[in-house]
Amino acid sequence: TAKLVANLMQTSGITRLVTIDLHAGQIQGFFDVPVDHLYGASILAKYINEKNLEDVIVVSPDLGGVTRARDLADRIGAPIAIIEKKRPEPGVAKVMNLIGDVKGKNCIVDDIVDTAGSLVEGAKALKEFGAKSVMAAVTHAVLTDPASERIANSNIKELIVTNTMPLPENCKLDNVTQLSVAPLLGEAIMRIFHEVSVSNLFDK
């Protein structure tokens, strides 16, 4: 499907693409035009660092998210842990094991969130494993129903998201913080317009 979308965009006449946090890095190779792939972790990490938290650990919600979690962990100078889970059916996740020690730690779950089912279950499991607190950091907050209800009734202290997608009104909760990607995108667009290198923004 991603390849089809890439073909449609190129057929429509695009000559360059700026994007943030592709669902899979391989999608970048589906385009025959230059793709500037920026990372939302830079914005999330800046906010987290400003909180001056102690005993922080970044948690990957599954084995497939380790690379993304390690990127965020490196930016905030924290170790990582990994939740091992299985999906008995679509949209349902069951935590099986935890790789790493979260006891007494302030956990930051680096995740992708849609209905928030996996995220909420992961947060619950982390508390059971002894976590002091659980936060979550997400670039693209899809948040389809029943996400708002699940987040509101969860033990997630703070859900940090960006504004790459509009935040649904029912998800504007007290424990949801939305950050703007405008400075990052604006800098990239300005560099492209003035024909200045964009590459050093990839890791910011």
Secondary structure, DSSP 8 states (H G I E B T S, - for coil): -HHHHHHHHHHTT---EEEES-SSGGGGGG-SS-EEEE-THHHHHHHHHHTT-SSEEEEESSGGGHHHHHHHHHHHT--EEEEEEEEEETTEEEEEEEES--TT-EEEEE--BSSSHHHHHHHHHHHHTT-SEEEEEESSB---TTHHHHHHTS--SEEEEETTS---GGG--TTEEEE--HHHHHHHHHHHHTT---GGGTT-
